[in-house]
Amino acid sequence: MSRESRQTRSLQTDLKTRAEPESQEMYIEGYFAVFNGATELWPGAFEELAPGAFDGTLGNDVRALINHDTTLVLGRNKSGTLELKADSHGLWGRVKINAADSDAVNLYERVKRGDVDQCSFGFNIGAEETEWRDDGTVKWTITQVDLHEVSVVTFPAYEETGVQARKAEVQQHQQRQLEQRKHNLKARLKQCH
């Protein structure tokens, strides 16, 4: 898969809201990504995040968005309104809600009611491992990401361009295998003559 193309991955999560009455501050927090949880992209094709995939990227200028919309910024780590950390479970984040931002407050209330409980993250692949299995299945393990944004989303979706790129990679692998089998067969036929 192209390392230059921006990717998004989504998951059902357990987002929570938290209010601190003494300071009147509101937060949305939860895991934006989890490790070692294989997602089936299509039958026989899996992808997962390896522990440590976010090491080295949390210092990036990362934004928290609503539905990946760059005009709806909830927080930013450089301004101290977005806190991110990776632990043994995944990428955890907390967004400090701006009480003067009606979009942010509305989203906070939707999360609080349970109407919105999913998240996603946008990134580029830094490094990955591919496991071509004997049974014809394949699994990609993303070992390093370049994180750009995290989003609270209404409908999580695996970006279709990412799926298409993965499918093209599988087709190329199958074509190489076929060419290798043809080459081996021709070599055996030459030995017989």
KOLZATI-132850 format. One record per atom (N, C-alpha, C): residue in three letters; atom name; x, y, z. Coordinates in nm, 2 decimals. Layout:
   residu   atome     east    north       up
      ALA      CA        X        Y        Z
...
This chain:
   residu   atome     east    north       up
      MET       N     0.08    -0.12     0.00
      MET      CA     0.00     0.00     0.00
      MET       C     0.09     0.12     0.00
      SER       N     0.05     0.22    -0.07
      SER      CA     0.13     0.35    -0.08
      SER       C     0.14     0.41     0.06
      ARG       N     0.26     0.44     0.09
      ARG      CA     0.29     0.51     0.22
      ARG       C     0.25     0.66     0.21
      GLU       N     0.24     0.71     0.09
      GLU      CA     0.21     0.85     0.07
      GLU       C     0.06     0.88     0.09
      SER       N    -0.03     0.78     0.07
      SER      CA    -0.17     0.81     0.07
      SER       C    -0.22     0.81     0.22
      ARG       N    -0.30     0.91     0.25
      ARG      CA    -0.35     0.92     0.38
      ARG       C    -0.46     0.81     0.40
      GLN       N    -0.46     0.75     0.52
      GLN      CA    -0.55     0.64     0.55
      GLN       C    -0.64     0.68     0.67
      THR       N    -0.75     0.62     0.68
      THR      CA    -0.83     0.64     0.80
      THR       C    -0.88     0.50     0.84
      ARG       N    -0.89     0.48     0.97
      ARG      CA    -0.94     0.36     1.03
      ARG       C    -1.04     0.39     1.14
      SER       N    -1.15     0.32     1.15
      SER      CA    -1.25     0.35     1.25
      SER       C    -1.28     0.23     1.33
      LEU       N    -1.34     0.26     1.45
      LEU      CA    -1.38     0.15     1.54
      LEU       C    -1.50     0.19     1.63
      GLN       N    -1.57     0.09     1.67
      GLN      CA    -1.67     0.11     1.77
      GLN       C    -1.60     0.11     1.90
      THR       N    -1.62     0.21     1.98
      THR      CA    -1.54     0.23     2.10
      THR       C    -1.63     0.26     2.22
      ASP       N    -1.57     0.29     2.33
      ASP      CA    -1.65     0.32     2.45
      ASP       C    -1.61     0.47     2.49
      LEU       N    -1.65     0.56     2.40
      LEU      CA    -1.63     0.70     2.43
      LEU       C    -1.71     0.74     2.55
      LYS       N    -1.65     0.83     2.63
      LYS      CA    -1.72     0.88     2.75
      LYS       C    -1.71     1.03     2.76
      THR       N    -1.80     1.09     2.83
      THR      CA    -1.79     1.23     2.86
      THR       C    -1.76     1.24     3.00
      ARG       N    -1.70     1.35     3.04
      ARG      CA    -1.67     1.38     3.18
      ARG       C    -1.67     1.53     3.20
      ALA       N    -1.74     1.57     3.30
      ALA      CA    -1.75     1.71     3.34
      ALA       C    -1.69     1.73     3.47
      GLU       N    -1.61     1.83     3.49
      GLU      CA    -1.55     1.87     3.62
      GLU       C    -1.63     1.99     3.67
      PRO       N    -1.72     1.97     3.76
      PRO      CA    -1.81     2.08     3.81
      PRO       C    -1.74     2.20     3.86
      GLU       N    -1.63     2.18     3.94
      GLU      CA    -1.56     2.29     4.00
      GLU       C    -1.49     2.38     3.90
      SER       N    -1.45     2.32     3.78
      SER      CA    -1.38     2.41     3.68
      SER       C    -1.48     2.43     3.56
      GLN       N    -1.59     2.36     3.56
      GLN      CA    -1.69     2.37     3.45
      GLN       C    -1.63     2.32     3.32
      GLU       N    -1.53     2.24     3.32
      GLU      CA    -1.47     2.19     3.20
      GLU       C    -1.53     2.05     3.16
      MET       N    -1.54     2.03     3.03
      MET      CA    -1.61     1.91     2.98
      MET       C    -1.50     1.84     2.89
      TYR       N    -1.51     1.71     2.89
      TYR      CA    -1.41     1.63     2.81
      TYR       C    -1.48     1.51     2.74
      ILE       N    -1.43     1.48     2.63
      ILE      CA    -1.47     1.35     2.56
      ILE       C    -1.34     1.27     2.56
      GLU       N    -1.35     1.15     2.61
      GLU      CA    -1.23     1.06     2.62
      GLU       C    -1.26     0.92     2.58
      GLY       N    -1.16     0.85     2.54
      GLY      CA    -1.17     0.71     2.51
      GLY       C    -1.05     0.67     2.41
      TYR       N    -1.06     0.55     2.36
      TYR      CA    -0.96     0.49     2.27
      TYR       C    -1.00     0.52     2.13
      PHE       N    -0.91     0.58     2.06
      PHE      CA    -0.92     0.61     1.92
      PHE       C    -0.87     0.50     1.83
      ALA       N    -0.79     0.41     1.89
      ALA      CA    -0.74     0.30     1.81
      ALA       C    -0.70     0.19     1.92
      VAL       N    -0.71     0.06     1.88
      VAL      CA    -0.67    -0.05     1.97
      VAL       C    -0.57    -0.14     1.90
      PHE       N    -0.48    -0.19     1.98
      PHE      CA    -0.38    -0.28     1.92
      PHE       C    -0.43    -0.43     1.92
      ASN       N    -0.37    -0.50     1.83
      ASN      CA    -0.39    -0.65     1.82
      ASN       C    -0.54    -0.69     1.80
      GLY       N    -0.61    -0.61     1.73
      GLY      CA    -0.75    -0.64     1.70
      GLY       C    -0.76    -0.65     1.55
      ALA       N    -0.76    -0.76     1.49
      ALA      CA    -0.76    -0.78     1.35
      ALA       C    -0.90    -0.74     1.29
      THR       N    -0.90    -0.65     1.19
      THR      CA    -1.02    -0.62     1.12
      THR       C    -1.02    -0.69     0.99
      GLU       N    -1.14    -0.75     0.96
      GLU      CA    -1.15    -0.82     0.83
      GLU       C    -1.19    -0.72     0.73
      LEU       N    -1.11    -0.69     0.63
      LEU      CA    -1.14    -0.60     0.53
      LEU       C    -1.23    -0.65     0.42
      TRP       N    -1.21    -0.78     0.39
      TRP      CA    -1.30    -0.86     0.31
      TRP       C    -1.26    -1.00     0.34
      PRO       N    -1.34    -1.10     0.30
      PRO      CA    -1.31    -1.24     0.34
      PRO       C    -1.17    -1.28     0.31
      GLY       N    -1.09    -1.32     0.41
      GLY      CA    -0.96    -1.36     0.39
      GLY       C    -0.85    -1.25     0.40
      ALA       N    -0.89    -1.13     0.42
      ALA      CA    -0.79    -1.02     0.43
      ALA       C    -0.81    -0.94     0.56
      PHE       N    -0.70    -0.94     0.64
      PHE      CA    -0.71    -0.88     0.77
      PHE       C    -0.60    -0.77     0.79
      GLU       N    -0.63    -0.68     0.88
      GLU      CA    -0.54    -0.58     0.91
      GLU       C    -0.55    -0.55     1.06
      GLU       N    -0.43    -0.52     1.12
      GLU      CA    -0.43    -0.49     1.27
      GLU       C    -0.31    -0.39     1.29
      LEU       N    -0.33    -0.32     1.41
      LEU      CA    -0.22    -0.23     1.46
      LEU       C    -0.14    -0.30     1.56
      ALA       N    -0.01    -0.29     1.55
      ALA      CA     0.08    -0.35     1.64
      ALA       C     0.11    -0.26     1.76
      PRO       N     0.12    -0.31     1.88
      PRO      CA     0.16    -0.23     1.99
      PRO       C     0.29    -0.15     1.95
      GLY       N     0.30    -0.02     1.99
      GLY      CA     0.41     0.06     1.96
      GLY       C     0.40     0.13     1.82
      ALA       N     0.29     0.11     1.75
      ALA      CA     0.27     0.17     1.62
      ALA       C     0.26     0.33     1.63
      PHE       N     0.22     0.38     1.75
      PHE      CA     0.21     0.52     1.76
      PHE       C     0.34     0.58     1.83
      ASP       N     0.43     0.50     1.87
      ASP      CA     0.56     0.55     1.93
      ASP       C     0.63     0.64     1.82
      GLY       N     0.67     0.75     1.86
      GLY      CA     0.74     0.84     1.77
      GLY       C     0.64     0.94     1.69
      THR       N     0.51     0.92     1.70
      THR      CA     0.42     1.01     1.63
      THR       C     0.34     1.10     1.71
      LEU       N     0.34     1.07     1.84
      LEU      CA     0.25     1.15     1.93
      LEU       C     0.29     1.29     1.95
      GLY       N     0.41     1.32     1.91
      GLY      CA     0.46     1.46     1.91
      GLY       C     0.42     1.54     1.79
      ASN       N     0.35     1.47     1.69
      ASN      CA     0.30     1.54     1.57
      ASN       C     0.20     1.65     1.61
      ASP       N     0.17     1.74     1.53
      ASP      CA     0.07     1.84     1.55
      ASP       C    -0.06     1.77     1.51
      VAL       N    -0.13     1.71     1.61
      VAL      CA    -0.25     1.63     1.58
      VAL       C    -0.37     1.71     1.62
      ARG       N    -0.48     1.70     1.54
      ARG      CA    -0.60     1.76     1.57
      ARG       C    -0.71     1.66     1.60
      ALA       N    -0.80     1.69     1.69
      ALA      CA    -0.92     1.61     1.71
      ALA       C    -1.03     1.68     1.63
      LEU       N    -1.10     1.60     1.54
      LEU      CA    -1.20     1.65     1.45
      LEU       C    -1.34     1.59     1.47
      ILE       N    -1.44     1.64     1.41
      ILE      CA    -1.57     1.58     1.41
      ILE       C    -1.58     1.53     1.27
      ASN       N    -1.60     1.39     1.26
      ASN      CA    -1.62     1.33     1.13
      ASN       C    -1.52     1.36     1.02
      HIS       N    -1.39     1.37     1.07
      HIS      CA    -1.28     1.40     0.98
      HIS       C    -1.29     1.53     0.91
      ASP       N    -1.38     1.62     0.95
      ASP      CA    -1.40     1.75     0.89
      ASP       C    -1.30     1.85     0.94
      THR       N    -1.21     1.90     0.86
      THR      CA    -1.10     1.99     0.91
      THR       C    -1.15     2.12     0.95
      THR       N    -1.28     2.15     0.92
      THR      CA    -1.34     2.28     0.96
      THR       C    -1.40     2.27     1.10
      LEU       N    -1.41     2.14     1.15
      LEU      CA    -1.47     2.12     1.28
      LEU       C    -1.37     2.06     1.38
      VAL       N    -1.28     2.15     1.42
      VAL      CA    -1.17     2.11     1.51
      VAL       C    -1.22     2.12     1.66
      LEU       N    -1.21     2.00     1.73
      LEU      CA    -1.24     2.00     1.87
      LEU       C    -1.13     2.03     1.96
      GLY       N    -1.01     1.99     1.92
      GLY      CA    -0.89     2.02     2.00
      GLY       C    -0.76     1.99     1.92
      ARG       N    -0.65     2.03     1.99
      ARG      CA    -0.52     2.01     1.92
      ARG       C    -0.42     1.99     2.03
      ASN       N    -0.33     1.89     2.00
      ASN      CA    -0.23     1.86     2.11
      ASN       C    -0.13     1.98     2.13
      LYS       N    -0.10     2.05     2.02
      LYS      CA    -0.01     2.16     2.04
      LYS       C    -0.06     2.27     2.13
      SER       N    -0.20     2.29     2.13
      SER      CA    -0.26     2.39     2.21
      SER       C    -0.30     2.34     2.35
      GLY       N    -0.27     2.21     2.38
      GLY      CA    -0.31     2.15     2.51
      GLY       C    -0.45     2.12     2.52
      THR       N    -0.53     2.12     2.42
      THR      CA    -0.67     2.09     2.43
      THR       C    -0.70     1.94     2.38
      LEU       N    -0.60     1.87     2.34
      LEU      CA    -0.60     1.73     2.30
      LEU       C    -0.49     1.66     2.37
      GLU       N    -0.52     1.56     2.45
      GLU      CA    -0.42     1.48     2.51
      GLU       C    -0.42     1.34     2.45
      LEU       N    -0.31     1.29     2.41
      LEU      CA    -0.30     1.15     2.35
      LEU       C    -0.19     1.08     2.42
      LYS       N    -0.21     0.95     2.44
      LYS      CA    -0.11     0.86     2.49
      LYS       C    -0.14     0.72     2.44
      ALA       N    -0.03     0.65     2.42
      ALA      CA    -0.04     0.50     2.38
      ALA       C    -0.01     0.42     2.50
      ASP       N    -0.09     0.32     2.53
      ASP      CA    -0.07     0.22     2.64
      ASP       C    -0.07     0.08     2.58
      SER       N    -0.08    -0.02     2.66
      SER      CA    -0.08    -0.15     2.61
      SER       C    -0.21    -0.19     2.53
      HIS       N    -0.32    -0.11     2.55
      HIS      CA    -0.44    -0.14     2.48
      HIS       C    -0.45    -0.07     2.35
      GLY       N    -0.40     0.05     2.34
      GLY      CA    -0.41     0.13     2.22
      GLY       C    -0.38     0.28     2.23
      LEU       N    -0.44     0.36     2.15
      LEU      CA    -0.42     0.50     2.15
      LEU       C    -0.54     0.56     2.22
      TRP       N    -0.51     0.62     2.34
      TRP      CA    -0.62     0.68     2.42
      TRP       C    -0.61     0.83     2.41
      GLY       N    -0.72     0.90     2.41
      GLY      CA    -0.72     1.04     2.39
      GLY       C    -0.83     1.11     2.48
      ARG       N    -0.80     1.23     2.51
      ARG      CA    -0.90     1.32     2.58
      ARG       C    -0.90     1.45     2.52
      VAL       N    -1.02     1.50     2.48
      VAL      CA    -1.04     1.63     2.42
      VAL       C    -1.11     1.72     2.52
      LYS       N    -1.05     1.84     2.54
      LYS      CA    -1.12     1.94     2.63
      LYS       C    -1.21     2.02     2.54
      ILE       N    -1.34     2.01     2.58
      ILE      CA    -1.44     2.08     2.50
      ILE       C    -1.45     2.23     2.52
      ASN       N    -1.45     2.30     2.42
      ASN      CA    -1.47     2.45     2.42
      ASN       C    -1.62     2.48     2.45
      ALA       N    -1.65     2.53     2.56
      ALA      CA    -1.79     2.56     2.60
      ALA       C    -1.85     2.67     2.51
      ALA       N    -1.77     2.75     2.44
      ALA      CA    -1.81     2.86     2.35
      ALA       C    -1.83     2.81     2.21
      ASP       N    -1.80     2.68     2.18
      ASP      CA    -1.81     2.63     2.05
      ASP       C    -1.94     2.54     2.05
      SER       N    -2.04     2.58     1.98
      SER      CA    -2.17     2.51     1.98
      SER       C    -2.16     2.37     1.91
      ASP       N    -2.07     2.36     1.81
      ASP      CA    -2.05     2.23     1.75
      ASP       C    -1.99     2.13     1.85
      ALA       N    -1.89     2.18     1.92
      ALA      CA    -1.83     2.09     2.02
      ALA       C    -1.92     2.05     2.13
      VAL       N    -2.00     2.15     2.18
      VAL      CA    -2.09     2.12     2.29
      VAL       C    -2.20     2.03     2.24
      ASN       N    -2.25     2.05     2.12
      ASN      CA    -2.35     1.96     2.07
      ASN       C    -2.30     1.81     2.06
      LEU       N    -2.17     1.80     2.01
      LEU      CA    -2.11     1.67     2.00
      LEU       C    -2.10     1.61     2.14
      TYR       N    -2.05     1.69     2.24
      TYR      CA    -2.04     1.64     2.37
      TYR       C    -2.17     1.58     2.42
      GLU       N    -2.28     1.65     2.40
      GLU      CA    -2.41     1.60     2.45
      GLU       C    -2.45     1.48     2.37
      ARG       N    -2.42     1.46     2.24
      ARG      CA    -2.45     1.34     2.17
      ARG       C    -2.37     1.22     2.22
      VAL       N    -2.25     1.24     2.26
      VAL      CA    -2.17     1.14     2.31
      VAL       C    -2.22     1.10     2.45
      LYS       N    -2.26     1.20     2.53
      LYS      CA    -2.31     1.18     2.66
      LYS       C    -2.44     1.10     2.66
      ARG       N    -2.52     1.12     2.56
      ARG      CA    -2.65     1.04     2.55
      ARG       C    -2.63     0.91     2.49
      GLY       N    -2.51     0.88     2.43
      GLY      CA    -2.48     0.76     2.36
      GLY       C    -2.52     0.75     2.21
      ASP       N    -2.56     0.87     2.16
      ASP      CA    -2.60     0.87     2.02
      ASP       C    -2.48     0.86     1.93
      VAL       N    -2.36     0.91     1.97
      VAL      CA    -2.24     0.90     1.90
      VAL       C    -2.14     0.83     1.99
      ASP       N    -2.08     0.72     1.95
      ASP      CA    -1.99     0.65     2.03
      ASP       C    -1.87     0.58     1.96
      GLN       N    -1.84     0.64     1.84
      GLN      CA    -1.74     0.58     1.76
      GLN       C    -1.63     0.68     1.72
      CYS       N    -1.52     0.63     1.69
      CYS      CA    -1.41     0.72     1.66
      CYS       C    -1.32     0.66     1.55
      SER       N    -1.23     0.74     1.50
      SER      CA    -1.15     0.70     1.39
      SER       C    -1.02     0.78     1.40
      PHE       N    -0.92     0.75     1.32
      PHE      CA    -0.80     0.83     1.31
      PHE       C    -0.74     0.83     1.17
      GLY       N    -0.68     0.94     1.14
      GLY      CA    -0.62     0.96     1.01
      GLY       C    -0.47     0.96     1.02
      PHE       N    -0.40     0.89     0.92
      PHE      CA    -0.26     0.87     0.93
      PHE       C    -0.20     0.83     0.80
      ASN       N    -0.07     0.82     0.79
      ASN      CA     0.00     0.76     0.69
      ASN       C     0.07     0.64     0.74
      ILE       N     0.09     0.53     0.66
      ILE      CA     0.16     0.41     0.71
      ILE       C     0.31     0.44     0.70
      GLY       N     0.37     0.42     0.82
      GLY      CA     0.52     0.44     0.82
      GLY       C     0.59     0.31     0.79
      ALA       N     0.54     0.20     0.85
      ALA      CA     0.59     0.07     0.83
      ALA       C     0.49    -0.04     0.86
      GLU       N     0.49    -0.15     0.79
      GLU      CA     0.40    -0.26     0.81
      GLU       C     0.46    -0.39     0.77
      GLU       N     0.41    -0.50     0.82
      GLU      CA     0.45    -0.63     0.78
      GLU       C     0.33    -0.70     0.72
      THR       N     0.36    -0.78     0.62
      THR      CA     0.26    -0.85     0.54
      THR       C     0.28    -1.00     0.56
      GLU       N     0.18    -1.07     0.60
      GLU      CA     0.19    -1.22     0.62
      GLU       C     0.10    -1.28     0.52
      TRP       N     0.16    -1.35     0.42
      TRP      CA     0.08    -1.42     0.32
      TRP       C     0.07    -1.56     0.37
      ARG       N    -0.04    -1.61     0.40
      ARG      CA    -0.06    -1.74     0.47
      ARG       C    -0.09    -1.85     0.37
      ASP       N    -0.05    -1.97     0.41
      ASP      CA    -0.06    -2.08     0.32
      ASP       C    -0.21    -2.11     0.28
      ASP       N    -0.30    -2.07     0.36
      ASP      CA    -0.44    -2.10     0.33
      ASP       C    -0.50    -1.99     0.23
      GLY       N    -0.42    -1.90     0.18
      GLY      CA    -0.46    -1.80     0.09
      GLY       C    -0.51    -1.67     0.15
      THR       N    -0.51    -1.66     0.28
      THR      CA    -0.55    -1.54     0.34
      THR       C    -0.42    -1.45     0.36
      VAL       N    -0.44    -1.33     0.39
      VAL      CA    -0.34    -1.23     0.41
      VAL       C    -0.37    -1.14     0.53
      LYS       N    -0.26    -1.11     0.61
      LYS      CA    -0.28    -1.02     0.72
      LYS       C    -0.17    -0.91     0.72
      TRP       N    -0.21    -0.78     0.72
      TRP      CA    -0.12    -0.67     0.73
      TRP       C    -0.11    -0.63     0.88
      THR       N     0.01    -0.61     0.93
      THR      CA     0.02    -0.56     1.06
      THR       C     0.09    -0.42     1.05
      ILE       N     0.02    -0.32     1.08
      ILE      CA     0.08    -0.18     1.08
      ILE       C     0.17    -0.16     1.20
      THR       N     0.30    -0.14     1.18
      THR      CA     0.39    -0.13     1.29
      THR       C     0.43     0.01     1.32
      GLN       N     0.41     0.10     1.23
      GLN      CA     0.44     0.24     1.25
      GLN       C     0.35     0.33     1.17
      VAL       N     0.29     0.43     1.24
      VAL      CA     0.20     0.52     1.17
      VAL       C     0.25     0.66     1.19
      ASP       N     0.22     0.75     1.10
      ASP      CA     0.24     0.89     1.11
      ASP       C     0.10     0.96     1.13
      LEU       N     0.07     0.99     1.25
      LEU      CA    -0.07     1.03     1.29
      LEU       C    -0.09     1.18     1.26
      HIS       N    -0.21     1.20     1.20
      HIS      CA    -0.25     1.34     1.16
      HIS       C    -0.37     1.39     1.24
      GLU       N    -0.46     1.30     1.26
      GLU      CA    -0.58     1.34     1.33
      GLU       C    -0.66     1.23     1.39
      VAL       N    -0.74     1.26     1.49
      VAL      CA    -0.83     1.16     1.55
      VAL       C    -0.97     1.23     1.54
      SER       N    -1.07     1.15     1.52
      SER      CA    -1.21     1.20     1.50
      SER       C    -1.31     1.12     1.58
      VAL       N    -1.41     1.20     1.63
      VAL      CA    -1.53     1.14     1.68
      VAL       C    -1.62     1.13     1.56
      VAL       N    -1.67     1.01     1.53
      VAL      CA    -1.75     1.00     1.41
      VAL       C    -1.89     0.94     1.43
      THR       N    -1.98     0.98     1.35
      THR      CA    -2.12     0.93     1.35
      THR       C    -2.12     0.79     1.30
      PHE       N    -2.06     0.77     1.18
      PHE      CA    -2.06     0.64     1.12
      PHE       C    -1.92     0.60     1.08
      PRO       N    -1.86     0.50     1.16
      PRO      CA    -1.72     0.46     1.12
      PRO       C    -1.72     0.38     0.99
      ALA       N    -1.62     0.40     0.92
      ALA      CA    -1.61     0.33     0.79
      ALA       C    -1.46     0.31     0.75
      TYR       N    -1.44     0.20     0.69
      TYR      CA    -1.30     0.18     0.64
      TYR       C    -1.30     0.24     0.50
      GLU       N    -1.21     0.34     0.49
      GLU      CA    -1.20     0.41     0.37
      GLU       C    -1.19     0.32     0.24
      GLU       N    -1.27     0.34     0.15
      GLU      CA    -1.28     0.25     0.03
      GLU       C    -1.14     0.26    -0.05
      THR       N    -1.08     0.37    -0.05
      THR      CA    -0.95     0.38    -0.12
      THR       C    -0.85     0.29    -0.05
      GLY       N    -0.85     0.28     0.08
      GLY      CA    -0.76     0.19     0.15
      GLY       C    -0.79     0.04     0.11
      VAL       N    -0.91     0.00     0.11
      VAL      CA    -0.95    -0.13     0.07
      VAL       C    -0.91    -0.16    -0.07
      GLN       N    -0.93    -0.07    -0.16
      GLN      CA    -0.89    -0.09    -0.30
      GLN       C    -0.74    -0.11    -0.32
      ALA       N    -0.66    -0.03    -0.24
      ALA      CA    -0.52    -0.04    -0.24
      ALA       C    -0.47    -0.18    -0.19
      ARG       N    -0.54    -0.22    -0.08
      ARG      CA    -0.50    -0.36    -0.03
      ARG       C    -0.54    -0.46    -0.13
      LYS       N    -0.65    -0.45    -0.20
      LYS      CA    -0.69    -0.55    -0.30
      LYS       C    -0.59    -0.55    -0.42
      ALA       N    -0.55    -0.44    -0.46
      ALA      CA    -0.45    -0.43    -0.57
      ALA       C    -0.32    -0.50    -0.52
      GLU       N    -0.28    -0.49    -0.40
      GLU      CA    -0.16    -0.55    -0.35
      GLU       C    -0.18    -0.70    -0.35
      VAL       N    -0.29    -0.75    -0.31
      VAL      CA    -0.32    -0.90    -0.32
      VAL       C    -0.32    -0.95    -0.46
      GLN       N    -0.38    -0.87    -0.56
      GLN      CA    -0.37    -0.91    -0.70
      GLN       C    -0.23    -0.92    -0.75
      GLN       N    -0.15    -0.82    -0.71
      GLN      CA    -0.01    -0.82    -0.76
      GLN       C     0.06    -0.94    -0.70
      HIS       N     0.04    -0.98    -0.58
      HIS      CA     0.10    -1.09    -0.51
      HIS       C     0.06    -1.22    -0.59
      GLN       N    -0.07    -1.23    -0.61
      GLN      CA    -0.12    -1.35    -0.68
      GLN       C    -0.06    -1.36    -0.82
      GLN       N    -0.04    -1.25    -0.89
      GLN      CA     0.02    -1.25    -1.02
      GLN       C     0.16    -1.29    -1.02
      ARG       N     0.24    -1.25    -0.92
      ARG      CA     0.38    -1.29    -0.90
      ARG       C     0.38    -1.44    -0.87
      GLN       N     0.29    -1.49    -0.79
      GLN      CA     0.29    -1.63    -0.76
      GLN       C     0.27    -1.71    -0.89
      LEU       N     0.17    -1.67    -0.97
      LEU      CA     0.14    -1.73    -1.10
      LEU       C     0.26    -1.73    -1.19
      GLU       N     0.32    -1.62    -1.20
      GLU      CA     0.44    -1.61    -1.29
      GLU       C     0.55    -1.70    -1.24
      GLN       N     0.57    -1.71    -1.11
      GLN      CA     0.67    -1.80    -1.05
      GLN       C     0.64    -1.95    -1.08
      ARG       N     0.51    -1.99    -1.07
      ARG      CA     0.47    -2.12    -1.10
      ARG       C     0.50    -2.16    -1.25
      LYS       N     0.46    -2.06    -1.34
      LYS      CA     0.49    -2.08    -1.48
      LYS       C     0.64    -2.10    -1.51
      HIS       N     0.72    -2.01    -1.44
      HIS      CA     0.86    -2.02    -1.46
      HIS       C     0.91    -2.16    -1.41
      ASN       N     0.87    -2.20    -1.30
      ASN      CA     0.91    -2.33    -1.24
      ASN       C     0.87    -2.45    -1.33
      LEU       N     0.75    -2.44    -1.39
      LEU      CA     0.70    -2.54    -1.48
      LEU       C     0.78    -2.55    -1.60
      LYS       N     0.81    -2.43    -1.66
      LYS      CA     0.90    -2.43    -1.78
      LYS       C     1.03    -2.49    -1.75
      ALA       N     1.09    -2.46    -1.64
      ALA      CA     1.22    -2.51    -1.60
      ALA       C     1.22    -2.66    -1.59
      ARG       N     1.11    -2.71    -1.53
      ARG      CA     1.10    -2.86    -1.52
      ARG       C     1.08    -2.93    -1.65
      LEU       N     1.01    -2.86    -1.74
      LEU      CA     0.99    -2.92    -1.87
      LEU       C     1.12    -2.92    -1.95
      LYS       N     1.20    -2.82    -1.94
      LYS      CA     1.33    -2.82    -2.00
      LYS       C     1.42    -2.93    -1.95
      GLN       N     1.41    -2.96    -1.82
      GLN      CA     1.49    -3.06    -1.76
      GLN       C     1.45    -3.20    -1.82
      CYS       N     1.33    -3.22    -1.85
      CYS      CA     1.28    -3.34    -1.90
      CYS       C     1.32    -3.37    -2.04
      HIS       N     1.35    -3.27    -2.12
      HIS      CA     1.39    -3.28    -2.26
      HIS       C     1.53    -3.29    -2.28
